[in-house]
Structure formats: structure tokens, C-alpha cells
Amino acid sequence: MKLKIILPVLLVLAQAGCREEFTPPVDRQMSAIVVEGLLTNLKESYKVRISMATPYDSSTNNTSVAGASVSIIDDLGNSYFMHEQQYQKYYYSDTSEFITVPGRSYKVHIEIPGGDIYESSVQKLAQPAYVDSIYGYVAGKEFWYKDQLGEIATKTVFGAETFIDLTYSSDSIVQFRFDNTLMKCYSYLFRYTPEMKAAGIPFPPPEDCPGAVCPYKIYCWEKFDLETGTDLSQTTRNLISERMEDCTVCFLPFDTSFYQVSYVKDSCAFDMKGNLVCAEIRQRAGSEGMILETRLYALNQTSADYYKEINDQLSYEGKLFDPVAVQLKGNIKCISDPHKPALGLFEVSSCTPGSYWLWYFDGFVKYQPIEDTSGLPGSGSGREIPEFWQLFFDNDSL
């Protein structure tokens, strides 16, 4: 009888406990500087973003810090000034003034308006890794992505599971991470008419145009950040050799709805009489091709610890969604006032870039290496065939 009474009571207490809300202690007045920067071995402009994290219950977003003095300092005491990009709100280096040297160590030095001074920890830039091979297989997988509302959603899709084998020579490398971008290549026919010529619309007809309507083939590309998260490799400390095999790069869905391009249906302009003249684009001019751009970053202990902390907080099956710098302490400190909080990471990681045309056949994926396209803008178009373009996007060219 007592057992029959006790069990219902326990169930009620348990259900009440499940509904109890937990409110962690939060310093609602705390604000902190957030630094996000990356230094690599590549000859490119390095960027540092500085913002001020707002208090917990604030209705405003983080605000960018303008007017700061930012410089990179190496282990020989050399200081390299970074310029401010006021419109896009970041600080950048000039390649004619500063390029890193693998084997040297670097830190960022920041002086913000008001007098506070911040620095990152000193980090050694390792020698870049070498990609021995890249390969993949067609597989079905539950794919996590952001929907049109920005919410995390899931869908089972077929795609390319991509791997690489790599070698490295630096004992300071602890782990690797990958950043991946898909570049979609496509073309369409642009119809040029005499009315368009009179209206001064670009793309004049070729000299050998046989009739009143002259179609032009326009070559286009558009880049998409793969919402597959950031893949981290196993740690090198678990390996005897300086070679890693079957490192997961990314899963690339074949479903083009994840990265659609827009075929503009018409191009319109007013002629000299005020009439609206439109040129219709007749049709797609060929198959769509895809290029995988991947960047392999060799992480030192500082960066590896930072990304591991992100992984512990936000991971799902080893993927990282939206790393939030303001949640992590990172390697930034206020040297003028050690009691002031500072967040974010100034990362010093060597980078191995690679670009590959993708081909699918018989359950396998072929990756054709091409010249690195990561320096191209996010989209572009033109009448001339780009140097990286492949004339055939099908299996006949294999």
C-alpha cells in the first residue's frame, strides 16, 4: 500500500523537476572587446575585426570598434601596421608591406580609443601541410543546413563525401581544420536585337551576325559557403608518422536547391523615345558545373584548443555550426588592465588552398585539380571563357 502511494508522489515530483527553469548567473552589465583575426602563410591581405560585445540584456548588436591602432609584431620585434577599412569595418594588412614567414612567431597588438591596450598570445606559424590526394564517394546522408529563415533544418540527401590524405613536417601542428566553398559555374544565351543596339544596351552583336537577333553566350559563376560546419581532423598527437589519411573534408549535397543560381529572364532599358526595350534570355546554354574550393588550416595548440571548445559547445556529429567568438575566451588579453575581459581568437595557422572541378560517375566522385580560384570574387560573369572553365561538365570528358 505504501508503495502505491509513494510512486505517484515521486512521478509528480519528477515532472515538476523537469519543468523547473535554470537561470545561470549573468553579469548583465559586462561588456568586452571581441577580436577575430587570421594570419596565414599565403601572400594575401590579412584581416582583423574588432567589436565590442554588448551586455547580456542589451537590445543592440555588437558594435564595431573604429579608430583603433592595430599592428602585427613578429618574434624579431618588427611591427607591421594594419590599415582601417571603414566601410566594411575591419583592419587589413598591405601585401607590399607585410607577408608572413613560416617558422616565425606573431602576435597582434591593439590600442583602442580610450587608451586600453590588447594583445594576443605569441604563436608560431607552422609550415603548411601538403595534400597528397583528394577523393570521394557518393553517399546518402542526413544533411544539416540553414533554411530560408536561418533556422537549422535537416534533410536526407545524396552527395559527395570528400576525403584527403596529407603529409606535414612541423611538430607544432596539433590538428587541422577545413573551410569549404562551392563555386557554381553556368552559362546562358543573351539575345541581342537591333532595338537593344539603338537603346545602347551592352553586348553589341558580333560582326558575323547573320540576322536581326544575335544570341550571346555569357559565362557566370557564383560562390556558396557550404553550411556543413567546420570539420576538424583527429589530433596529430595520436599519430606516430607525419601523414594522415581519410581526413573528412566535407559532405557536398548534389541537390542544387541548397545553392541555386538565378537565370535572369530579361534585361530591359528605355530607348531614345522612352519605350521600354527588353531582351529575353532564351535558355540555359549548357550544364552547370561545380568547383570545390577548400582551405586546409594547420592548427597550433592555441587554435586547436579554441576550436575544441567550440566543438564541445556547439557540435553535432563533429560539425561546428556558427562559431560564436563572444562565448569563448580565446587568446586575447588586456595588458593595460588585466581585469578587463577580452574575447575571441587571433589565429596564426598555415593554409593549403585547393580548387577542384567535380565529376560524378558510377558512385564515385572525381576531383580535377585546377588553379586556385579562392581569390575570385563571390560572383562574376563575362563574354570571354574564364581560364578555369571546363568546356564539358559530363562524363564524356573523363
C-alpha positions in Angstrom: 0.0 0.0 0.0 2.8 2.4 0.9 4.5 1.7 -2.5 1.3 2.6 -4.4 1.2 5.9 -2.6 5.0 6.7 -2.9 5.2 6.0 -6.7 2.6 8.6 -7.8 4.2 11.2 -5.5 7.7 10.5 -7.0 6.3 10.9 -10.5 4.7 14.2 -9.7 8.0 15.5 -8.1 10.0 14.3 -11.1 7.6 16.0 -13.6 7.8 19.2 -11.5 11.6 18.9 -11.6 11.6 18.6 -15.4 9.7 21.9 -15.7 12.0 23.8 -13.4 13.9 26.5 -15.3 17.6 27.1 -14.7 18.8 30.7 -14.8 22.6 30.9 -14.8 24.2 33.9 -13.1 25.0 36.5 -15.7 26.8 39.8 -15.3 24.3 41.9 -17.3 26.5 45.0 -17.2 29.6 43.3 -18.6 31.0 44.4 -21.9 34.1 43.0 -23.6 36.2 43.5 -26.6 36.0 40.8 -29.3 38.9 40.2 -31.6 38.7 37.9 -34.7 41.8 37.6 -36.9 43.6 35.2 -39.1 47.3 35.1 -40.2 48.4 32.6 -42.8 51.4 31.8 -44.9 49.6 32.9 -48.1 50.5 36.1 -49.9 47.2 37.8 -49.2 45.8 40.7 -47.2 45.3 39.5 -43.5 42.2 40.9 -41.7 41.4 41.6 -38.1 37.9 42.5 -36.9 37.3 44.3 -33.6 34.0 44.7 -31.9 32.5 45.4 -28.5 30.3 42.7 -27.1 27.2 44.3 -25.6 25.7 43.5 -22.2 23.6 40.3 -21.9 20.2 42.0 -21.8 21.0 44.7 -24.4 18.8 45.1 -27.4 21.6 46.1 -29.7 24.1 44.0 -31.5 27.9 44.1 -31.1 29.3 47.4 -32.3 32.5 47.6 -34.4 35.4 49.4 -32.9 36.7 52.2 -35.2 39.8 54.3 -34.9 41.9 51.6 -33.3 45.7 51.3 -33.9 46.3 47.7 -35.0 49.7 46.1 -35.8 51.3 42.7 -36.1 54.5 42.1 -34.2 56.9 39.3 -35.0 59.5 37.5 -32.8 62.2 39.8 -34.0 60.4 42.9 -32.7 59.3 44.1 -36.2 55.9 45.9 -36.2 53.6 46.0 -39.2 50.8 48.5 -39.2 47.3 47.4 -40.3 45.0 49.8 -42.2 41.4 50.5 -41.4 38.6 49.7 -43.9 36.0 52.0 -42.5 33.1 50.9 -44.8 33.3 47.1 -44.2 34.6 47.7 -40.6 37.8 45.7 -40.4 41.6 46.2 -40.3 43.8 44.8 -43.1 47.5 44.4 -44.0 49.1 45.5 -47.3 50.9 42.7 -49.1 53.5 45.2 -50.3 54.4 45.9 -46.7 54.0 42.6 -44.9 53.9 38.9 -45.7 54.4 36.2 -43.0 57.3 33.7 -42.9 56.6 30.1 -41.8 58.7 29.3 -38.7 58.4 32.8 -37.3 56.1 33.8 -34.4 53.5 36.6 -34.4 51.0 38.4 -32.2 48.5 41.2 -32.7 48.8 44.5 -30.8 45.7 46.7 -30.5 45.3 50.1 -29.0 41.6 51.3 -28.9 40.3 54.8 -28.4 40.3 55.5 -24.7 43.7 54.1 -24.1 43.2 50.4 -23.5 45.8 48.1 -25.0 45.2 44.5 -26.0 47.5 41.7 -27.3 47.1 38.1 -28.4 49.4 35.3 -27.2 52.5 34.7 -29.4 52.0 31.9 -31.9 54.4 30.2 -34.3 53.4 29.9 -37.9 53.9 26.3 -38.9 55.0 25.0 -42.3 51.9 24.3 -44.5 50.7 20.7 -45.0 50.8 19.1 -48.4 47.7 17.4 -49.9 48.7 14.0 -51.3 45.3 13.1 -52.8 41.7 14.1 -52.6 38.8 11.6 -53.3 35.2 11.0 -52.5 32.2 8.7 -52.8 28.6 9.1 -53.5 26.6 8.6 -50.3 23.2 9.3 -48.7 23.4 11.3 -45.5 21.3 13.3 -43.1 22.4 16.8 -44.0 22.1 19.7 -41.6 21.6 23.2 -43.2 20.1 26.6 -42.6 16.7 27.1 -44.2 15.4 30.4 -45.6 14.5 31.7 -42.1 18.1 31.0 -40.9 16.9 28.0 -38.7 18.9 24.8 -38.6 17.0 22.1 -40.5 17.8 18.5 -41.6 17.2 16.5 -44.8 18.4 13.2 -46.1 20.2 13.8 -49.4 22.7 12.2 -51.7 26.1 13.9 -52.2 29.8 13.6 -52.3 31.6 12.6 -49.1 35.0 14.1 -49.6 38.4 13.0 -48.0 42.0 13.9 -48.3 45.4 12.3 -47.5 48.0 14.7 -46.3 51.5 15.0 -45.0 53.1 17.6 -42.8 56.5 18.4 -41.4 56.0 20.6 -38.4 55.9 19.3 -34.8 53.9 22.3 -33.7 50.8 21.2 -35.7 48.2 19.7 -33.4 45.2 19.4 -35.6 43.7 20.5 -39.0 40.5 22.3 -39.9 38.8 22.9 -43.3 36.9 25.8 -44.7 34.9 24.9 -47.9 33.2 26.9 -50.6 31.2 25.7 -53.6 31.6 27.7 -56.8 28.8 27.0 -59.3 29.6 27.6 -63.0 26.9 28.1 -65.5 26.1 29.9 -68.8 23.1 31.3 -70.7 22.3 32.8 -74.1 21.7 36.5 -74.2 19.6 37.7 -77.2 20.7 40.9 -78.7 18.3 42.8 -81.0 18.5 46.0 -83.2 16.2 47.7 -80.7 18.7 47.0 -77.9 21.5 48.4 -80.0 19.6 51.6 -80.6 19.0 51.8 -76.8 22.7 51.5 -76.1 22.4 48.2 -74.2 25.8 46.4 -73.8 27.0 43.3 -75.6 26.9 44.6 -79.3 26.3 41.9 -81.9 29.3 40.1 -83.5 30.5 41.1 -86.9 29.2 37.9 -88.5 25.7 38.2 -87.0 23.5 36.6 -89.7 20.2 38.1 -88.7 18.4 40.6 -86.5 18.7 38.5 -83.4 22.2 37.5 -82.2 22.5 35.3 -79.1 25.5 35.8 -76.9 26.8 33.2 -74.6 27.5 34.6 -71.1 29.7 32.7 -68.7 28.9 33.1 -65.0 29.9 31.8 -61.6 28.6 32.2 -58.1 30.1 31.1 -54.7 28.3 29.5 -51.8 29.5 28.9 -48.3 28.9 25.2 -47.6 26.7 25.1 -44.5 28.3 21.8 -43.4 30.1 23.3 -40.5 33.8 23.3 -39.9 35.4 19.8 -40.0 38.2 19.1 -37.6 40.7 16.3 -38.1 41.9 13.9 -35.5 44.8 15.3 -33.4 48.3 14.6 -34.7 49.5 13.8 -31.2 47.8 10.4 -31.7 49.9 9.5 -34.7 53.4 8.2 -35.0 54.0 9.3 -38.6 53.6 12.8 -40.1 50.9 11.6 -42.5 47.2 11.5 -42.1 44.7 9.5 -44.3 41.0 9.7 -44.8 40.6 13.1 -43.4 37.0 14.2 -43.8 36.8 17.5 -45.8 33.1 17.9 -46.2 29.9 16.4 -47.4 28.7 18.1 -50.6 24.9 17.6 -51.5 24.1 17.1 -55.1 20.7 18.8 -54.5 21.1 22.2 -56.2 18.3 23.7 -54.2 20.9 24.3 -51.5 22.8 26.6 -53.8 20.5 27.9 -56.6 21.6 30.4 -59.2 19.2 32.9 -60.8 18.8 32.9 -64.6 17.7 36.5 -65.3 14.7 36.2 -67.7 15.1 39.6 -69.3 17.2 42.7 -69.5 15.4 46.0 -70.1 16.2 49.6 -70.9 14.5 52.6 -72.3 15.3 53.7 -75.8 15.6 57.3 -77.0 11.8 57.5 -77.5 11.1 56.4 -73.9 9.9 52.9 -74.9 10.9 50.0 -72.7 13.0 47.6 -74.7 13.7 44.1 -73.2 16.0 41.3 -74.3 14.9 37.9 -73.3 17.4 35.3 -72.3 16.3 32.3 -74.3 17.6 29.4 -72.3 20.5 27.9 -70.4 23.4 27.4 -72.7 24.8 24.2 -71.0 25.1 22.1 -68.0 26.0 23.5 -64.6 29.5 22.7 -63.3 30.8 22.8 -59.8 34.1 23.7 -58.2 35.0 22.8 -54.7 37.3 25.4 -53.0 38.9 24.0 -49.8 41.3 25.6 -47.4 43.3 23.3 -45.1 44.5 25.1 -42.0 47.2 23.7 -39.7 46.3 24.5 -36.1 48.8 25.1 -33.3 47.9 24.3 -29.7 46.3 27.7 -29.1 43.9 27.5 -32.1 43.3 23.8 -31.6 42.1 24.4 -28.0 39.9 27.2 -29.2 38.1 25.2 -31.8 37.9 22.2 -29.5 36.0 24.4 -27.1 33.6 25.5 -29.9 33.2 21.8 -30.7 32.3 21.0 -27.1 29.7 23.7 -27.0 28.1 23.7 -30.4 28.9 20.5 -32.2 26.7 17.9 -33.8 28.4 14.8 -35.2 31.8 16.6 -35.2 30.4 19.6 -37.2 30.5 23.2 -35.9 27.6 25.5 -36.6 28.1 29.2 -36.3 31.2 29.5 -34.1 30.4 32.4 -31.7 33.5 34.2 -30.7 31.8 36.1 -27.8 31.2 32.8 -26.0 34.9 31.9 -25.8 37.8 33.5 -24.0 40.4 32.7 -26.8 43.9 34.2 -26.6 43.3 38.0 -26.3 44.2 39.9 -23.1 44.0 43.5 -22.0 47.6 44.3 -21.0 46.7 47.8 -19.7 44.1 46.5 -17.3 44.2 42.7 -16.7 40.8 42.8 -15.1 39.0 43.8 -18.3 37.5 40.9 -20.2 38.6 40.1 -23.7 37.2 37.5 -26.1 37.9 36.0 -29.5 40.9 34.5 -31.3 43.8 35.8 -33.3 44.7 32.7 -35.2 48.1 32.0 -36.7 47.6 29.0 -39.0 49.4 28.0 -42.2 46.9 27.3 -45.1 47.0 25.0 -48.0 44.4 26.1 -50.6 43.0 23.9 -53.3 40.3 24.1 -56.1 38.8 21.1 -57.9 36.3 20.5 -60.6 33.8 17.9 -59.5 32.7 15.0 -61.6 30.2 12.3 -60.6 30.1 8.8 -62.2 29.4 5.2 -61.1 29.1 6.0 -57.5 32.4 7.8 -57.3 33.5 11.4 -57.4 36.5 12.7 -59.4 38.3 15.9 -58.3 40.2 17.5 -61.1 42.8 20.0 -59.6 42.8 23.5 -61.2 44.4 26.8 -60.4 43.2 28.1 -57.1 40.0 30.2 -57.5 39.6 31.3 -53.9 40.9 34.8 -54.9 38.0 35.4 -57.3 35.0 37.5 -56.1 31.8 35.8 -54.9 30.2 36.1 -58.3 31.1 37.2 -61.8 30.2 37.0 -65.5 31.5 37.9 -68.9 31.6 37.0 -72.6 35.1 35.5 -72.5 35.6 31.9 -71.3 37.3 32.1 -67.9 40.6 30.4 -67.7 39.4 27.9 -65.0 36.4 26.9 -67.2 35.8 23.4 -68.3 34.1 23.0 -71.7 32.4 19.8 -70.8 30.6 19.1 -67.5 29.7 15.5 -68.2 31.3 12.1 -68.1 32.4 12.1 -71.7 35.5 14.2 -70.7 36.7 11.7 -68.1 
